[in-house]
Amino acid sequence: MKWAILFLFFGLCPALADEVRPPAVAGSWYPGDAETLADYVDGLLDAAPAAARGARPPRALILPHAGYPFSGATAAAGVARVRGAAFERVILLGPAHRVGFHGLSIARVKAYATPLGQIPLDLQAVARLRRDPLVTRVPEAHAREHSLEMELPLLQRALKPGWRLVPILVGRLEGGEYAQAADLLRPLWDAHTLVVVSSDFTHFGWRYRYQPFPYDATRLKALDTGAFAAIEAGDAQAFLDYQARTGDTICGYRPIAILLHLLPPGSRIERLAYTTSAEVTGETGNSVSYAAFALWPAAKADPHGTPPRLGEADLRRLHRLAELAVTLAVHPGDEGLKRRLEAERAALPERLKQSAGAFVTLKRQGRLRGCIGTIRPILPLDEAVVENARHAALHDPRFLPLDGRELQGLDLEVSVLTPPRPIPSWQAFRPGKDGIVLELDGRRAVFLPEVASEQGWNRRQTLTHLARKAGLPGDAWRSPRARFWVFQTQIYAAPYQRPAP
């Protein structure tokens, strides 16, 4: 069928109208007939895994934008999480594939059209954004671009009618412009606004001039997973650094980085689906990776909320969970380990299943080998320890995945966090006693309390290194716009011991 052709770029490319932006790839990348399209999209959404009953809809999504036969099921896994939700506004960010430009661009139209009907723009929000010099006007970039358009039929069928669109193409950005773009959008991202980022992930093969290794599904997945880990950690700079270091051909890496800058510390980020075109078609000469994420921005911390005070025996049980999770990450096919891990979790007392932030740190010969954590209490403590142990072993973007030969001689540390609470200024930070989060101009970084003690840093030295970790000048913590949160930890550290069979 004509609409099933993924890489058809030519043909349906009408000129951009003054009032309505017409569809450019209807009839090629997705069905051009309204009834056929509605049935097709509804089928994708019906087949997507349902959210738990009563689950809160996400406030942001990352979705792929290839032809529906290829990435539609992955995109639907994300959109299904907002099915039936009522939003007043959708901010849609996507990359410009055909025309290069600097900054952000919004088409000068009043509505976008698909075969399912017209979607009006939120003209007041658009006018507000256009006042900033970062927002430019590049009409030719919108005429045949598919990255925004591919999300619209899914959203039209999933969301309750009545929402307005803020469609933004993202061009080249440099340095602090990611944070600047996030600052522009932040006042618009209220409880009635959904943010959607449109991006495919690795484009592998001769067609995309990216073949860092001969095709290997395992290595390709590992490449994608490195990017996913930075996203799941909510770390915009780590994500940008990973993309730059690997050259990974993530077409929407700039819009994703803007979204990560938008998120407050401790936000929940969940990967819902992942596949590749090679898995769909069997053609491995070229492959495009697709993933869907749901994101929930962290609510304001409760300064009085604390997890239960844990004794040494409780901390030792969490450390054992982390050992099992690290071992299983390195030996994923060990069914006995999987059963052992589940049995350990099932036997835990309820106090170890209450929500709490947690970090898992891996070291070898005193040097950091991986550290991943969740700052806010968004997961049950046992789940947070298991997930962060796995990510520390495999997905810390600063390191290669842990090799089985490295387990011997590994030191493993579990930290249980109190919820972060805001402090009025950097002067209230107590190095060696407080963990600290710094946020400025959309950039963030965190240090656990022990970092200052281990390095022998005083308050000013700690804040200087924290600012540099966030990609800011060393004295940025002095800015009156800088915001700080502190937290405390309970720690259990011990050498890794391979779990007994």
VMD Tcl script that draws the C-alpha trace (Angstrom):
set ca {
  {0.00 0.00 0.00}
  {1.18 3.46 -0.85}
  {1.03 4.77 2.72}
  {3.27 1.96 3.96}
  {6.37 3.34 2.19}
  {8.61 4.70 4.94}
  {11.22 6.65 3.06}
  {9.05 8.45 0.50}
  {10.14 12.06 0.70}
  {8.92 13.35 -2.64}
  {5.47 13.82 -4.05}
  {2.97 15.17 -1.49}
  {4.72 18.44 -0.69}
  {2.24 21.30 -1.09}
  {3.37 24.86 -0.46}
  {2.80 26.23 3.01}
  {-0.48 28.10 3.24}
  {-0.93 31.39 5.06}
  {-3.65 30.08 7.37}
  {-3.24 26.29 7.61}
  {-0.17 24.09 7.40}
  {-1.32 21.13 5.25}
  {-0.08 17.57 5.79}
  {3.09 16.74 3.86}
  {3.32 12.96 4.25}
  {-0.32 11.86 4.53}
  {-0.90 9.00 2.10}
  {2.74 7.92 2.25}
  {3.96 7.70 5.83}
  {0.46 7.16 7.20}
  {-3.00 6.70 5.64}
  {-4.34 9.73 3.80}
  {-8.02 8.83 4.18}
  {-9.63 10.07 7.41}
  {-11.62 6.91 8.15}
  {-8.72 4.58 7.38}
  {-6.36 6.72 9.45}
  {-8.71 6.84 12.45}
  {-9.16 3.05 12.39}
  {-5.42 2.49 12.01}
  {-4.45 4.81 14.87}
  {-7.18 3.42 17.13}
  {-5.84 -0.07 16.47}
  {-2.34 1.01 17.49}
  {-3.64 2.57 20.70}
  {-5.85 -0.43 21.49}
  {-2.85 -2.74 21.16}
  {-0.58 -0.62 23.36}
  {0.01 -1.74 26.97}
  {-2.47 0.00 29.25}
  {-1.36 2.08 32.22}
  {-2.23 0.87 35.68}
  {-5.75 1.78 36.75}
  {-5.82 5.22 38.31}
  {-2.26 6.04 37.16}
  {-1.52 9.72 36.71}
  {-1.05 10.69 33.02}
  {2.47 11.82 32.17}
  {3.11 15.49 31.54}
  {5.63 14.87 28.75}
  {6.38 12.22 26.14}
  {9.28 11.34 23.85}
  {7.97 9.60 20.72}
  {9.39 8.34 17.40}
  {8.27 9.81 14.08}
  {8.90 7.24 11.34}
  {6.16 5.78 9.15}
  {3.43 4.17 11.23}
  {4.11 0.61 10.01}
  {7.60 0.95 11.45}
  {7.38 3.07 14.59}
  {3.64 3.46 15.11}
  {3.36 0.76 17.76}
  {6.26 2.28 19.72}
  {4.77 5.77 19.52}
  {1.35 4.43 20.55}
  {2.91 2.90 23.68}
  {3.63 6.46 24.79}
  {0.47 8.17 23.54}
  {-1.72 5.48 25.14}
  {-0.60 6.81 28.53}
  {-2.48 10.07 27.85}
  {-5.47 8.48 26.11}
  {-8.63 10.18 27.31}
  {-6.70 12.95 29.09}
  {-7.84 16.56 28.80}
  {-5.04 19.02 28.06}
  {-5.55 22.60 26.95}
  {-2.23 22.88 25.14}
  {0.36 20.61 23.52}
  {3.90 21.91 23.05}
  {5.41 19.81 20.27}
  {9.18 19.89 19.67}
  {10.88 18.17 16.78}
  {14.05 18.33 14.68}
  {14.28 19.96 11.27}
  {15.51 17.28 8.86}
  {15.62 19.22 5.59}
  {16.51 22.85 6.20}
  {19.25 23.99 8.54}
  {18.83 27.05 10.75}
  {19.79 28.39 14.14}
  {17.40 28.47 17.09}
  {13.70 27.59 17.15}
  {11.16 28.10 14.38}
  {7.34 28.23 14.49}
  {5.36 28.21 11.24}
  {3.38 31.38 10.52}
  {0.01 29.63 10.36}
  {-3.11 29.50 12.51}
  {-3.61 25.73 12.37}
  {-2.01 22.43 11.39}
  {-4.09 19.99 9.33}
  {-4.13 16.20 9.08}
  {-6.74 14.01 7.37}
  {-8.49 13.94 10.77}
  {-9.05 17.70 10.78}
  {-7.43 20.96 11.80}
  {-5.62 21.67 15.08}
  {-5.61 25.36 16.03}
  {-2.42 26.93 17.32}
  {-2.22 28.59 20.72}
  {-1.56 31.96 19.14}
  {-1.08 33.76 22.44}
  {1.65 31.34 23.50}
  {3.24 31.50 20.05}
  {3.30 35.30 20.14}
  {4.96 35.17 23.54}
  {7.68 32.85 22.27}
  {8.31 34.90 19.14}
  {9.32 37.89 21.23}
  {12.58 36.11 22.05}
  {15.40 36.38 19.48}
  {16.08 32.64 19.77}
  {12.75 32.02 17.99}
  {13.22 32.63 14.25}
  {11.02 32.34 11.16}
  {12.10 29.74 8.62}
  {8.98 28.92 6.54}
  {10.82 26.56 4.19}
  {11.80 24.34 7.13}
  {8.14 23.51 7.83}
  {6.79 22.84 4.33}
  {7.88 19.20 3.96}
  {8.98 18.38 7.52}
  {7.50 15.22 9.03}
  {8.82 15.22 12.62}
  {5.92 17.24 14.06}
  {3.25 15.99 11.70}
  {3.72 12.29 12.53}
  {2.65 12.83 16.15}
  {-0.54 14.73 15.37}
  {-2.96 11.95 14.28}
  {-2.02 9.92 17.37}
  {-2.69 12.91 19.62}
  {-5.91 13.75 17.79}
  {-7.30 10.28 18.47}
  {-5.97 10.00 22.05}
  {-6.61 13.37 23.71}
  {-9.99 14.85 24.48}
  {-10.83 17.54 21.90}
  {-10.24 21.21 22.62}
  {-6.44 21.41 22.87}
  {-4.31 23.91 21.01}
  {-0.89 23.36 19.51}
  {2.49 25.07 19.89}
  {4.55 23.43 17.09}
  {8.29 24.13 17.33}
  {11.05 22.98 15.01}
  {14.46 22.95 16.69}
  {17.53 23.92 14.72}
  {21.14 24.31 15.81}
  {21.70 25.27 19.44}
  {24.93 25.98 21.26}
  {25.99 25.96 24.90}
  {23.56 27.81 27.11}
  {20.92 28.05 24.39}
  {19.45 24.71 25.48}
  {18.78 26.19 28.91}
  {17.56 29.41 27.29}
  {15.04 27.45 25.20}
  {13.87 25.59 28.32}
  {13.46 28.89 30.15}
  {11.24 30.14 27.31}
  {8.97 27.11 27.58}
  {8.89 26.76 31.36}
  {6.17 29.42 31.98}
  {3.94 27.63 29.44}
  {4.36 24.15 30.97}
  {1.54 24.20 33.48}
  {-0.71 21.40 34.70}
  {-2.89 21.76 31.59}
  {-0.03 21.45 29.09}
  {1.50 18.32 27.57}
  {5.02 18.50 26.14}
  {5.81 16.07 23.33}
  {9.29 15.62 21.87}
  {9.54 13.91 18.50}
  {12.73 11.94 17.89}
  {14.01 8.70 16.46}
  {17.22 7.30 17.90}
  {20.23 5.67 16.22}
  {20.18 5.81 12.40}
  {22.58 3.00 11.52}
  {23.95 2.03 8.11}
  {25.26 3.33 4.81}
  {22.12 5.33 4.13}
  {22.83 7.44 7.20}
  {26.63 7.40 6.90}
  {26.92 5.96 10.37}
  {28.43 2.50 10.80}
  {30.57 2.54 13.96}
  {30.63 -1.29 13.86}
  {29.34 -4.08 11.61}
  {25.64 -4.57 12.25}
  {25.11 -6.37 15.54}
  {21.75 -6.15 17.29}
  {23.32 -6.42 20.76}
  {25.86 -3.66 20.13}
  {23.21 -1.45 18.55}
  {20.98 -1.87 21.57}
  {23.90 -1.05 23.86}
  {24.54 2.14 21.87}
  {20.91 3.18 22.22}
  {20.82 2.21 25.88}
  {23.69 4.56 26.67}
  {21.57 7.45 25.46}
  {18.52 6.09 27.29}
  {20.44 5.98 30.58}
  {21.25 9.70 30.40}
  {17.60 10.45 29.59}
  {16.33 8.27 32.45}
  {18.74 10.06 34.78}
  {17.24 13.40 33.65}
  {20.76 14.64 32.88}
  {20.77 16.93 29.85}
  {24.51 17.49 29.85}
  {25.31 13.79 30.15}
  {22.95 13.15 27.24}
  {24.58 15.81 25.06}
  {28.05 14.58 26.04}
  {27.11 11.01 25.13}
  {25.78 12.08 21.73}
  {28.91 14.11 21.03}
  {31.26 11.35 22.22}
  {29.64 8.56 20.21}
  {28.40 10.60 17.24}
  {25.10 8.77 17.73}
  {22.69 9.81 14.98}
  {19.75 10.76 17.21}
  {17.88 13.14 14.96}
  {16.00 14.83 17.81}
  {18.80 15.04 20.35}
  {18.45 18.81 20.60}
  {14.69 18.77 21.41}
  {15.34 15.97 23.93}
  {18.04 18.06 25.62}
  {15.63 20.99 25.88}
  {13.08 18.74 27.59}
  {15.68 17.43 30.04}
  {16.59 21.02 30.91}
  {12.91 21.68 31.58}
  {12.59 18.92 34.16}
  {13.07 19.73 37.85}
  {15.40 17.49 39.91}
  {14.00 14.09 40.80}
  {11.48 13.90 37.99}
  {10.24 10.45 37.04}
  {11.21 9.20 33.58}
  {10.05 5.81 32.32}
  {10.99 4.06 29.09}
  {7.87 2.37 27.73}
  {8.91 0.75 24.47}
  {11.93 0.16 22.24}
  {12.42 -1.43 18.84}
  {14.35 -0.98 15.61}
  {13.35 -1.02 11.97}
  {15.70 -4.00 11.57}
  {13.55 -5.96 14.03}
  {10.40 -4.93 12.16}
  {11.59 -5.59 8.61}
  {14.53 -7.98 8.98}
  {16.66 -5.64 6.82}
  {19.92 -5.01 8.69}
  {21.91 -2.99 6.16}
  {20.19 0.09 7.54}
  {18.32 0.39 10.82}
  {16.56 3.16 12.73}
  {15.90 2.83 16.47}
  {12.61 3.89 18.06}
  {11.80 4.46 21.74}
  {8.94 5.95 23.75}
  {9.34 7.62 27.14}
  {6.82 9.05 29.60}
  {7.88 11.81 31.99}
  {6.37 13.18 35.20}
  {7.97 16.37 36.57}
  {8.78 16.17 40.26}
  {6.39 17.86 42.63}
  {7.67 20.31 45.21}
  {9.54 18.44 47.91}
  {7.97 18.04 51.33}
  {10.67 19.35 53.69}
  {9.22 17.33 56.56}
  {8.89 14.04 54.71}
  {11.61 11.49 55.47}
  {11.97 7.78 54.81}
  {12.09 5.50 57.84}
  {15.37 5.47 59.74}
  {17.01 2.20 58.76}
  {19.18 0.00 60.90}
  {22.37 -1.69 59.75}
  {20.55 -4.96 59.07}
  {18.12 -3.16 56.72}
  {20.94 -1.40 54.90}
  {22.79 -4.71 54.55}
  {19.70 -6.27 52.92}
  {19.55 -3.40 50.43}
  {23.25 -3.87 49.71}
  {22.60 -7.55 49.01}
  {19.82 -6.55 46.59}
  {22.28 -4.27 44.81}
  {24.86 -7.09 44.58}
  {22.27 -9.38 43.03}
  {21.14 -6.69 40.59}
  {24.72 -5.88 39.50}
  {25.51 -9.57 39.02}
  {22.34 -10.09 37.03}
  {23.12 -7.03 34.89}
  {26.41 -8.64 33.89}
  {24.89 -12.15 33.56}
  {21.33 -11.45 32.34}
  {20.62 -15.04 31.37}
  {21.09 -16.48 34.85}
  {17.58 -17.65 35.76}
  {18.68 -18.75 39.22}
  {19.85 -15.21 39.99}
  {16.55 -13.80 38.79}
  {14.62 -16.09 41.12}
  {16.97 -15.26 43.98}
  {16.48 -11.53 43.45}
  {12.71 -11.81 43.38}
  {12.71 -13.99 46.48}
  {14.88 -11.47 48.35}
  {12.55 -8.63 47.39}
  {9.43 -10.59 48.35}
  {10.86 -11.24 51.82}
  {11.65 -7.59 52.57}
  {9.73 -5.81 55.34}
  {7.31 -3.09 54.28}
  {9.60 -0.32 55.52}
  {12.03 -1.22 52.72}
  {9.25 -0.91 50.14}
  {8.25 2.64 51.02}
  {9.14 5.33 48.50}
  {12.59 6.83 48.94}
  {15.41 8.22 46.87}
  {18.47 6.00 46.50}
  {21.88 5.93 44.82}
  {24.09 2.97 44.00}
  {27.81 3.70 43.59}
  {30.40 1.30 42.17}
  {34.14 1.76 42.71}
  {37.30 -0.12 41.77}
  {40.55 0.56 43.59}
  {38.99 3.67 45.07}
  {38.03 5.10 41.68}
  {34.47 5.69 40.55}
  {33.16 2.99 38.17}
  {29.49 3.94 38.04}
  {26.95 5.94 40.01}
  {23.24 6.29 39.25}
  {20.42 7.35 41.53}
  {17.00 8.83 42.01}
  {16.93 11.94 44.16}
  {13.26 12.14 45.03}
  {11.07 9.39 46.55}
  {9.33 8.38 43.33}
  {9.95 4.60 43.53}
  {9.66 1.99 46.29}
  {13.05 1.77 47.97}
  {13.75 -1.82 46.93}
  {12.89 -1.03 43.31}
  {15.03 2.11 43.36}
  {18.03 0.12 44.61}
  {17.63 -2.66 42.04}
  {17.10 -0.31 39.09}
  {19.91 2.05 40.05}
  {22.31 -0.85 40.62}
  {21.55 -2.16 37.14}
  {21.96 1.29 35.58}
  {25.19 1.96 37.50}
  {26.62 -1.27 36.11}
  {25.51 -0.86 32.52}
  {24.22 2.59 31.74}
  {26.28 5.27 33.43}
  {27.08 7.37 30.33}
  {30.54 8.17 31.68}
  {31.67 4.54 31.53}
  {31.51 1.46 29.36}
  {29.19 -1.28 30.64}
  {30.66 -3.29 33.49}
  {32.43 -6.45 32.40}
  {32.06 -9.69 34.34}
  {35.81 -9.74 34.97}
  {35.49 -6.47 36.89}
  {33.17 -7.88 39.54}
  {36.06 -9.24 41.56}
  {37.55 -6.30 43.45}
  {34.46 -4.13 43.06}
  {33.25 -2.00 45.95}
  {29.53 -1.30 46.14}
  {27.80 1.47 48.08}
  {24.07 2.00 48.66}
  {22.80 5.42 49.77}
  {19.23 6.02 50.97}
  {18.17 9.67 50.69}
  {15.87 11.97 52.56}
  {13.65 14.02 50.22}
  {15.54 17.12 49.00}
  {14.43 20.38 50.60}
  {15.13 23.87 49.27}
  {17.54 26.16 51.09}
  {17.54 29.97 50.80}
  {21.14 30.28 49.65}
  {24.41 28.40 49.23}
  {25.47 29.59 52.67}
  {23.02 27.13 54.27}
  {24.80 24.16 52.64}
  {26.84 22.03 55.08}
  {29.61 20.20 53.18}
  {30.12 16.65 54.38}
  {26.68 16.55 56.00}
  {24.37 17.58 53.15}
  {23.99 16.26 49.66}
  {23.29 19.17 47.35}
  {21.49 19.89 44.08}
  {22.34 23.05 42.11}
  {20.07 24.38 39.35}
  {20.78 27.44 37.21}
  {19.62 28.39 33.72}
  {18.20 24.93 33.14}
  {21.41 23.12 34.12}
  {21.59 20.86 37.16}
  {24.10 18.76 39.05}
  {24.09 16.79 42.29}
  {26.71 15.67 44.80}
  {26.13 13.10 47.53}
  {27.24 14.24 51.01}
  {30.34 12.05 51.03}
  {31.81 13.67 47.89}
  {33.02 16.75 49.78}
  {34.43 14.61 52.60}
  {36.25 12.21 50.28}
  {37.78 15.05 48.27}
  {38.57 17.25 51.25}
  {36.62 20.18 49.81}
  {35.21 23.09 51.78}
  {31.87 24.74 50.94}
  {33.18 27.01 48.18}
  {35.29 24.28 46.59}
  {32.35 21.87 46.60}
  {30.05 24.41 44.98}
  {32.69 25.29 42.38}
  {33.10 21.65 41.36}
  {29.31 21.20 41.40}
  {28.85 24.15 39.05}
  {31.44 22.76 36.66}
  {29.75 19.36 36.79}
  {26.56 21.13 35.64}
  {28.45 22.60 32.68}
  {28.48 26.08 34.23}
  {31.33 28.45 35.08}
  {32.97 27.60 38.38}
  {31.55 30.66 40.13}
  {28.01 30.23 38.79}
  {26.76 29.20 42.24}
  {27.07 32.84 43.27}
  {24.35 33.89 40.81}
  {21.19 35.24 42.45}
  {19.23 32.97 40.08}
  {20.89 29.81 41.37}
  {18.63 27.46 43.33}
  {19.72 24.82 45.83}
  {18.26 21.74 47.51}
  {19.92 19.64 50.22}
  {19.35 16.11 51.49}
  {20.95 13.61 53.84}
  {21.85 9.97 53.33}
  {22.22 6.68 55.13}
  {25.04 4.68 53.57}
  {26.14 1.07 53.53}
  {29.40 0.31 51.71}
  {31.14 -3.04 51.42}
  {33.20 -5.04 48.91}
  {31.17 -6.91 46.31}
  {30.64 -10.59 47.05}
  {29.24 -12.82 44.38}
  {25.87 -14.17 45.59}
  {25.95 -17.80 46.58}
  {24.09 -20.15 44.19}
}
mol new
graphics top color blue
foreach p $ca { graphics top sphere $p radius 0.5 }
foreach p [lrange $ca 0 end-1] q [lrange $ca 1 end] { graphics top cylinder $p $q radius 0.2 }
display resetview
